[in-house]
Amino acid sequence: HVQLVESGGGSVQAGGSLRLSCTFSRDIYTFYCLGWFRQAPGKEREAVVLIDSDGSTKYADSVKGRFTISRDNTETKVFLQMNNVRSEDTALYYCATGSQSFGYWGQGTQVTVS
């Protein structure tokens, strides 16, 4: 079992930057699923970026070139660097992980772009 806590959200003007963090209660070396998701009001949750078991990343077309995922060496944190944000990036952002599926989710951190 692992717990996830997101942080770093807030209000930012369009064109600005934010760095989201997700802290795990233990390392996730054995978890193959890792990613950031978001859900805007009235919309379905969508994947922002996923990390495959081979370490490759897959970004949503809407964030390519603007967002970057990274993780620390202790495998207890993952980050989402958000640059040149747009109003459509406003959403509740979640990180999620799991061994074979996204079984563990955080509570989310709100990002509001004005």
GUKEMAR-39299 format. One record per atom (N, C-alpha, C): x, y, z; residue in three letters; atom name. Coordinates in steps of 0.02 Angstrom, whole numbers, padded with zeros to 5 digits, always signed. Example, Ala and Ser with C-alpha at 12.3 -4.5 7.8 and 13.67 -1.06 7.14 Angstrom:
     east    north       up   residu   atome
   +00660   -00284   +00390      ALA       N
   +00615   -00225   +00390      ALA      CA
   +00660   -00165   +00390      ALA       C
   +00642   -00112   +00354      SER       N
   +00684   -00053   +00357      SER      CA
   +00645   +00002   +00394      SER       C
// end
This chain:
     east    north       up   residu   atome
   +00042   -00059   +00000      HIS       N
   +00000   +00000   +00000      HIS      CA
   +00044   +00062   +00000      HIS       C
   +00021   +00115   -00034      VAL       N
   +00059   +00177   -00036      VAL      CA
   +00010   +00235   -00035      VAL       C
   +00029   +00288   -00002      GLN       N
   -00011   +00349   -00001      GLN      CA
   +00024   +00403   -00042      GLN       C
   -00016   +00444   -00075      LEU       N
   +00011   +00496   -00118      LEU      CA
   -00017   +00564   -00096      LEU       C
   +00026   +00613   -00095      VAL       N
   +00006   +00681   -00078      VAL      CA
   +00033   +00729   -00130      VAL       C
   -00013   +00763   -00164      GLU       N
   +00007   +00813   -00213      GLU      CA
   +00013   +00882   -00181      GLU       C
   +00055   +00923   -00209      SER       N
   +00063   +00991   -00185      SER      CA
   +00089   +01035   -00242      SER       C
   +00089   +01100   -00231      GLY       N
   +00116   +01146   -00280      GLY      CA
   +00066   +01181   -00323      GLY       C
   +00003   +01162   -00316      GLY       N
   -00049   +01196   -00356      GLY      CA
   -00060   +01267   -00331      GLY       C
   -00100   +01303   -00369      GLY       N
   -00116   +01372   -00350      GLY      CA
   -00143   +01410   -00409      GLY       C
   -00143   +01475   -00402      SER       N
   -00167   +01519   -00455      SER      CA
   -00108   +01549   -00492      SER       C
   -00112   +01551   -00556      VAL       N
   -00058   +01576   -00598      VAL      CA
   -00087   +01610   -00659      VAL       C
   -00053   +01659   -00683      GLN       N
   -00076   +01692   -00744      GLN      CA
   -00056   +01652   -00805      GLN       C
   -00094   +01660   -00856      ALA       N
   -00078   +01626   -00919      ALA      CA
   -00008   +01645   -00941      ALA       C
   +00029   +01595   -00964      GLY       N
   +00098   +01606   -00983      GLY      CA
   +00148   +01593   -00928      GLY       C
   +00123   +01586   -00867      GLY       N
   +00167   +01574   -00810      GLY      CA
   +00183   +01501   -00802      GLY       C
   +00214   +01485   -00744      SER       N
   +00237   +01417   -00731      SER      CA
   +00218   +01395   -00661      SER       C
   +00211   +01330   -00654      LEU       N
   +00200   +01299   -00589      LEU      CA
   +00237   +01233   -00589      LEU       C
   +00256   +01212   -00529      ARG       N
   +00287   +01146   -00522      ARG      CA
   +00248   +01107   -00470      ARG       C
   +00216   +01054   -00493      LEU       N
   +00178   +01011   -00448      LEU      CA
   +00223   +00955   -00422      LEU       C
   +00211   +00936   -00361      SER       N
   +00248   +00881   -00331      SER      CA
   +00199   +00827   -00306      SER       C
   +00222   +00767   -00309      CYS       N
   +00183   +00711   -00281      CYS      CA
   +00232   +00670   -00238      CYS       C
   +00215   +00664   -00175      THR       N
   +00257   +00628   -00128      THR      CA
   +00224   +00563   -00109      THR       C
   +00262   +00509   -00114      PHE       N
   +00238   +00442   -00097      PHE      CA
   +00259   +00423   -00026      PHE       C
   +00219   +00383   +00007      SER       N
   +00235   +00363   +00076      SER      CA
   +00291   +00312   +00077      SER       C
   +00307   +00282   +00019      ARG       N
   +00364   +00237   +00014      ARG      CA
   +00387   +00237   -00059      ARG       C
   +00444   +00206   -00071      ASP       N
   +00469   +00205   -00139      ASP      CA
   +00424   +00163   -00183      ASP       C
   +00426   +00179   -00247      ILE       N
   +00382   +00143   -00295      ILE      CA
   +00423   +00109   -00348      ILE       C
   +00481   +00082   -00327      TYR       N
   +00523   +00047   -00375      TYR      CA
   +00486   -00009   -00411      TYR       C
   +00441   -00042   -00375      THR       N
   +00408   -00101   -00405      THR      CA
   +00344   -00083   -00441      THR       C
   +00327   -00020   -00443      PHE       N
   +00265   +00000   -00477      PHE      CA
   +00280   +00020   -00549      PHE       C
   +00243   -00010   -00594      TYR       N
   +00255   +00003   -00665      TYR      CA
   +00212   +00060   -00692      TYR       C
   +00161   +00077   -00656      CYS       N
   +00115   +00129   -00680      CYS      CA
   +00127   +00193   -00641      CYS       C
   +00137   +00248   -00676      LEU       N
   +00147   +00312   -00645      LEU      CA
   +00125   +00367   -00692      LEU       C
   +00089   +00415   -00666      GLY       N
   +00068   +00469   -00710      GLY      CA
   +00034   +00526   -00674      GLY       C
   +00023   +00579   -00711      TRP       N
   -00016   +00635   -00688      TRP      CA
   -00080   +00639   -00729      TRP       C
   -00134   +00654   -00695      PHE       N
   -00200   +00661   -00726      PHE      CA
   -00230   +00727   -00705      PHE       C
   -00281   +00748   -00739      ARG       N
   -00317   +00808   -00719      ARG      CA
   -00390   +00803   -00736      ARG       C
   -00430   +00840   -00700      GLN       N
   -00501   +00842   -00712      GLN      CA
   -00526   +00914   -00705      GLN       C
   -00551   +00940   -00758      ALA       N
   -00579   +01007   -00758      ALA      CA
   -00654   +01003   -00742      ALA       C
   -00682   +01056   -00716      PRO       N
   -00754   +01055   -00700      PRO      CA
   -00796   +01037   -00760      PRO       C
   -00840   +00989   -00750      GLY       N
   -00886   +00969   -00803      GLY      CA
   -00855   +00925   -00856      GLY       C
   -00792   +00905   -00846      LYS       N
   -00758   +00864   -00895      LYS      CA
   -00734   +00799   -00863      LYS       C
   -00720   +00751   -00906      GLU       N
   -00694   +00687   -00881      GLU      CA
   -00620   +00694   -00864      GLU       C
   -00598   +00651   -00820      ARG       N
   -00528   +00650   -00802      ARG      CA
   -00487   +00628   -00863      ARG       C
   -00430   +00659   -00873      GLU       N
   -00388   +00642   -00929      GLU      CA
   -00316   +00633   -00906      GLU       C
   -00280   +00593   -00943      ALA       N
   -00209   +00583   -00929      ALA      CA
   -00170   +00642   -00956      ALA       C
   -00128   +00670   -00915      VAL       N
   -00084   +00724   -00937      VAL      CA
   -00018   +00695   -00962      VAL       C
   +00011   +00650   -00923      VAL       N
   +00073   +00617   -00943      VAL      CA
   +00077   +00551   -00907      VAL       C
   +00100   +00500   -00943      LEU       N
   +00109   +00433   -00916      LEU      CA
   +00180   +00412   -00925      LEU       C
   +00206   +00375   -00876      ILE       N
   +00273   +00345   -00883      ILE      CA
   +00263   +00270   -00889      ILE       C
   +00289   +00243   -00944      ASP       N
   +00284   +00171   -00955      ASP      CA
   +00336   +00134   -00914      ASP       C
   +00329   +00068   -00912      SER       N
   +00374   +00026   -00873      SER      CA
   +00446   +00031   -00897      SER       C
   +00456   +00050   -00961      ASP       N
   +00524   +00057   -00986      ASP      CA
   +00550   +00128   -00976      ASP       C
   +00512   +00169   -00941      GLY       N
   +00535   +00237   -00927      GLY      CA
   +00515   +00288   -00979      GLY       C
   +00487   +00266   -01034      SER       N
   +00467   +00314   -01085      SER      CA
   +00405   +00352   -01062      SER       C
   +00397   +00412   -01089      THR       N
   +00342   +00455   -01068      THR      CA
   +00294   +00467   -01126      THR       C
   +00232   +00477   -01109      LYS       N
   +00181   +00492   -01159      LYS      CA
   +00141   +00550   -01133      LYS       C
   +00145   +00605   -01169      TYR       N
   +00110   +00666   -01150      TYR      CA
   +00047   +00675   -01191      TYR       C
   -00003   +00705   -01160      ALA       N
   -00062   +00725   -01198      ALA      CA
   -00041   +00778   -01249      ALA       C
   -00072   +00777   -01306      ASP       N
   -00054   +00825   -01359      ASP      CA
   -00060   +00897   -01334      ASP       C
   -00107   +00909   -01291      SER       N
   -00121   +00977   -01268      SER      CA
   -00066   +01006   -01224      SER       C
   -00022   +00962   -01198      VAL       N
   +00030   +00986   -01152      VAL      CA
   +00100   +00974   -01179      VAL       C
   +00106   +00941   -01235      LYS       N
   +00172   +00927   -01263      LYS      CA
   +00212   +00991   -01274      LYS       C
   +00274   +00989   -01252      GLY       N
   +00317   +01047   -01260      GLY      CA
   +00309   +01098   -01205      GLY       C
   +00260   +01089   -01163      ARG       N
   +00248   +01138   -01108      ARG      CA
   +00257   +01105   -01039      ARG       C
   +00237   +01042   -01032      PHE       N
   +00240   +01007   -00968      PHE      CA
   +00296   +00955   -00971      PHE       C
   +00327   +00944   -00913      THR       N
   +00380   +00894   -00908      THR      CA
   +00373   +00856   -00843      THR       C
   +00374   +00791   -00848      ILE       N
   +00372   +00749   -00788      ILE      CA
   +00443   +00729   -00769      ILE       C
   +00456   +00724   -00705      SER       N
   +00521   +00700   -00681      SER      CA
   +00510   +00665   -00614      SER       C
   +00560   +00628   -00594      ARG       N
   +00555   +00591   -00532      ARG      CA
   +00622   +00594   -00497      ARG       C
   +00622   +00589   -00431      ASP       N
   +00685   +00592   -00395      ASP      CA
   +00716   +00523   -00389      ASP       C
   +00779   +00521   -00370      ASN       N
   +00816   +00458   -00368      ASN      CA
   +00793   +00409   -00314      ASN       C
   +00758   +00435   -00265      THR       N
   +00735   +00392   -00211      THR      CA
   +00669   +00359   -00228      THR       C
   +00642   +00376   -00285      GLU       N
   +00577   +00349   -00307      GLU      CA
   +00522   +00362   -00257      GLU       C
   +00526   +00419   -00223      THR       N
   +00473   +00438   -00177      THR      CA
   +00439   +00503   -00197      THR       C
   +00462   +00533   -00251      LYS       N
   +00431   +00594   -00275      LYS      CA
   +00428   +00595   -00350      LYS       C
   +00377   +00625   -00375      VAL       N
   +00372   +00638   -00446      VAL      CA
   +00347   +00710   -00454      VAL       C
   +00371   +00742   -00507      PHE       N
   +00357   +00813   -00517      PHE      CA
   +00324   +00824   -00585      PHE       C
   +00287   +00877   -00589      LEU       N
   +00260   +00899   -00654      LEU      CA
   +00275   +00974   -00661      LEU       C
   +00322   +00988   -00705      GLN       N
   +00339   +01057   -00720      GLN      CA
   +00292   +01082   -00774      GLN       C
   +00256   +01135   -00759      MET       N
   +00206   +01162   -00805      MET      CA
   +00229   +01231   -00827      MET       C
   +00244   +01239   -00889      ASN       N
   +00266   +01303   -00917      ASN      CA
   +00216   +01329   -00968      ASN       C
   +00217   +01394   -00976      ASN       N
   +00172   +01425   -01025      ASN      CA
   +00100   +01400   -01018      ASN       C
   +00076   +01403   -00957      VAL       N
   +00010   +01376   -00943      VAL      CA
   -00044   +01417   -00978      VAL       C
   -00099   +01383   -00990      ARG       N
   -00156   +01414   -01025      ARG      CA
   -00218   +01407   -00982      ARG       C
   -00269   +01445   -00998      SER       N
   -00330   +01442   -00959      SER      CA
   -00360   +01372   -00960      SER       C
   -00351   +01337   -01016      GLU       N
   -00378   +01270   -01021      GLU      CA
   -00340   +01219   -00979      GLU       C
   -00286   +01239   -00948      ASP       N
   -00250   +01195   -00902      ASP      CA
   -00281   +01196   -00832      ASP       C
   -00329   +01240   -00821      THR       N
   -00362   +01243   -00756      THR      CA
   -00397   +01177   -00742      THR       C
   -00379   +01147   -00685      ALA       N
   -00406   +01081   -00668      ALA      CA
   -00380   +01060   -00600      ALA       C
   -00408   +01006   -00576      LEU       N
   -00381   +00972   -00517      LEU      CA
   -00333   +00919   -00542      LEU       C
   -00271   +00924   -00520      TYR       N
   -00218   +00879   -00545      TYR      CA
   -00205   +00824   -00493      TYR       C
   -00201   +00763   -00519      TYR       N
   -00189   +00705   -00477      TYR      CA
   -00126   +00669   -00501      TYR       C
   -00090   +00639   -00455      CYS       N
   -00041   +00590   -00475      CYS      CA
   -00069   +00521   -00455      CYS       C
   -00047   +00471   -00491      ALA       N
   -00072   +00404   -00479      ALA      CA
   -00017   +00354   -00494      ALA       C
   -00020   +00297   -00460      THR       N
   +00030   +00245   -00471      THR      CA
   +00000   +00178   -00455      THR       C
   +00037   +00125   -00469      GLY       N
   +00015   +00058   -00454      GLY      CA
   +00060   +00007   -00487      GLY       C
   +00054   -00055   -00467      SER       N
   +00098   -00106   -00493      SER      CA
   +00080   -00124   -00565      SER       C
   +00017   -00136   -00578      GLN       N
   -00005   -00154   -00645      GLN      CA
   -00063   -00111   -00670      GLN       C
   -00088   -00070   -00627      SER       N
   -00140   -00022   -00646      SER      CA
   -00135   +00036   -00597      SER       C
   -00173   +00089   -00612      PHE       N
   -00170   +00147   -00569      PHE      CA
   -00216   +00137   -00509      PHE       C
   -00191   +00099   -00460      GLY       N
   -00231   +00082   -00403      GLY      CA
   -00227   +00132   -00346      GLY       C
   -00178   +00176   -00349      TYR       N
   -00167   +00223   -00295      TYR      CA
   -00169   +00294   -00322      TYR       C
   -00209   +00336   -00289      TRP       N
   -00219   +00405   -00311      TRP      CA
   -00212   +00453   -00252      TRP       C
   -00188   +00512   -00268      GLY       N
   -00187   +00564   -00218      GLY      CA
   -00253   +00601   -00217      GLY       C
   -00258   +00651   -00174      GLN       N
   -00319   +00690   -00168      GLN      CA
   -00322   +00746   -00219      GLN       C
   -00267   +00762   -00250      GLY       N
   -00266   +00813   -00302      GLY      CA
   -00244   +00881   -00276      GLY       C
   -00220   +00921   -00322      THR       N
   -00201   +00990   -00307      THR      CA
   -00230   +01034   -00362      THR       C
   -00261   +01088   -00342      GLN       N
   -00297   +01130   -00390      GLN      CA
   -00249   +01179   -00425      GLN       C
   -00257   +01182   -00490      VAL       N
   -00220   +01231   -00531      VAL      CA
   -00272   +01276   -00565      VAL       C
   -00265   +01340   -00555      THR       N
   -00310   +01387   -00586      THR      CA
   -00270   +01438   -00626      THR       C
   -00285   +01442   -00690      VAL       N
   -00249   +01487   -00735      VAL      CA
   -00296   +01543   -00756      VAL       C
   -00274   +01604   -00745      SER       N
   -00317   +01661   -00763      SER      CA
   -00284   +01704   -00816      SER       C
// end
